[in-house]
Amino acid sequence: MVWGIISYLLIKFSSERYGFSIINRTDKIKTHQWVSVILCVIIVSIFDYINWGGLKLVLEFKNNGLVKFIFQYIYYLFETGLFMLIIIFGHKAFETWFGRSDIPYGGFVLALTWGLVHWFTKGNLLIGLSVALSSIIYGVVYLLLNRDLKWTYFTLVIMFVL
């Protein structure tokens, strides 16, 4: 709940004070961009399959049971929103500082935060590096989808839960 309030205030403050709205109309996403997004989904799915030793979705259902599984995936919906905000605001900050919009800065910020956290909490460098690389790919997806909030969120949820 606190995350939701903070996220809302962050979005509201950035819009009011800096004129930066994360919800903006974008150009149409082209076929080659969709193909690239699908390749990104496949790559991240392979990383996750290797890290989990199988399909994450199936293993979590099997290990957690129905009720815990449902709540875990509700949590994942919120977690995806949070790391998507890291990507969006990280990208905007570095884009503003360096003047380039074609580098997935938000993915790098996510890799340095989320990837490192997974390395330390899981105690496994390979998992940390895999999460960091996945984070960079998430940032690439954000750019490939022309920063479209809805398509980015939907795609990131798919990538994260599979």
C-alpha positions in Angstrom: 0.0 0.0 0.0 2.8 2.4 0.9 4.4 1.6 -2.5 1.3 2.6 -4.3 1.0 5.9 -2.4 4.6 6.7 -3.1 4.4 5.7 -6.7 1.3 7.9 -7.1 3.0 10.9 -5.5 6.1 10.4 -7.6 4.1 10.4 -10.8 2.0 13.4 -9.7 5.0 15.4 -8.5 7.0 14.7 -11.7 4.1 15.8 -13.8 3.2 18.9 -11.8 6.8 20.1 -11.1 8.7 19.0 -14.2 6.0 18.6 -16.8 7.1 14.9 -17.2 4.1 12.7 -17.8 4.8 9.0 -17.9 1.5 8.6 -19.7 2.0 10.0 -23.2 0.7 9.1 -26.6 3.4 7.5 -28.7 4.1 6.7 -32.3 2.7 3.5 -33.7 4.9 0.5 -32.9 6.3 -1.0 -36.1 6.5 -4.7 -37.0 10.2 -4.9 -36.6 9.9 -3.4 -33.1 7.3 -6.1 -32.2 9.7 -8.8 -33.6 12.5 -7.4 -31.4 10.2 -7.3 -28.4 9.2 -11.0 -28.9 12.9 -11.9 -29.1 13.5 -10.0 -25.9 10.7 -12.0 -24.2 12.2 -15.2 -25.4 15.7 -14.3 -24.2 14.5 -13.4 -20.7 12.3 -16.5 -20.6 15.3 -18.6 -21.3 17.3 -16.9 -18.5 14.4 -17.5 -16.1 14.0 -21.1 -17.2 17.7 -21.7 -16.4 17.6 -19.9 -13.1 14.5 -21.6 -11.9 15.3 -25.0 -13.3 11.9 -25.0 -15.2 9.0 -22.8 -15.8 8.7 -20.3 -13.0 4.9 -20.1 -13.3 4.5 -23.9 -13.0 7.1 -24.3 -10.2 5.6 -21.6 -8.1 2.1 -23.0 -8.4 3.4 -26.5 -7.6 5.5 -25.3 -4.6 3.1 -22.7 -3.2 -0.4 -24.0 -3.7 -3.3 -22.1 -5.1 -3.9 -19.4 -2.5 -0.2 -18.5 -2.0 0.3 -18.6 -5.7 -2.5 -16.1 -6.4 -1.2 -13.7 -3.8 2.4 -14.1 -5.1 1.2 -13.1 -8.6 -0.8 -10.2 -7.3 2.4 -9.1 -5.7 4.2 -9.6 -9.0 1.8 -7.2 -10.7 2.7 -4.5 -8.2 6.4 -5.3 -8.4 6.4 -5.0 -12.1 4.8 -1.5 -11.8 7.6 -0.5 -9.4 10.5 -1.7 -11.5 8.8 -0.2 -14.5 8.9 3.2 -12.7 12.6 2.7 -12.0 13.1 2.2 -15.8 11.0 5.2 -16.7 12.4 7.7 -14.3 16.0 6.3 -14.6 15.7 6.7 -18.3 14.3 10.2 -18.1 17.1 11.3 -15.7 20.0 10.0 -17.8 18.4 11.1 -21.0 18.1 14.7 -19.6 21.7 14.6 -18.3 23.3 13.2 -21.4 20.9 14.2 -24.2 20.7 10.8 -25.8 17.4 9.0 -25.9 18.4 5.8 -27.7 20.4 4.2 -24.8 18.3 2.0 -22.3 19.5 4.0 -19.3 16.5 2.9 -17.3 17.5 -0.7 -17.8 21.0 0.0 -16.6 19.6 1.8 -13.5 17.4 -1.3 -12.8 20.3 -3.6 -13.4 22.4 -1.7 -10.8 19.7 -1.8 -8.2 17.6 -4.9 -8.7 20.3 -7.0 -10.2 22.7 -6.3 -7.3 20.0 -6.9 -4.7 19.3 -10.3 -6.2 23.0 -11.1 -6.2 23.2 -10.3 -2.5 19.9 -11.8 -1.4 20.3 -15.0 -3.4 24.0 -15.3 -2.7 24.6 -16.2 -6.3 26.6 -14.0 -8.7 25.1 -15.8 -11.8 21.5 -15.1 -10.7 22.5 -11.5 -10.0 24.1 -11.1 -13.4 21.1 -12.8 -15.1 18.7 -10.4 -13.3 20.9 -7.5 -14.3 20.9 -8.6 -17.9 17.2 -9.1 -17.9 16.8 -5.6 -16.4 18.8 -4.1 -19.3 16.5 -6.0 -21.7 13.5 -4.6 -19.9 14.9 -1.1 -20.5 15.3 -2.0 -24.2 11.7 -3.2 -24.4 10.6 0.2 -22.9 12.3 1.9 -25.8 11.2 -0.6 -28.5 7.6 0.0 -27.4 8.1 3.8 -27.9 7.7 4.4 -24.2 4.1 3.3 -24.3 3.1 2.8 -20.7 0.4 0.2 -21.3 2.3 -2.0 -23.8 5.4 -1.7 -21.7 3.6 -2.8 -18.5 1.8 -5.6 -20.2 5.0 -6.9 -21.8 7.0 -6.6 -18.6 4.4 -8.5 -16.7 4.6 -11.3 -19.3 8.4 -11.3 -19.2 8.5 -11.3 -15.4 5.9 -14.0 -14.6 6.9 -16.5 -17.3 
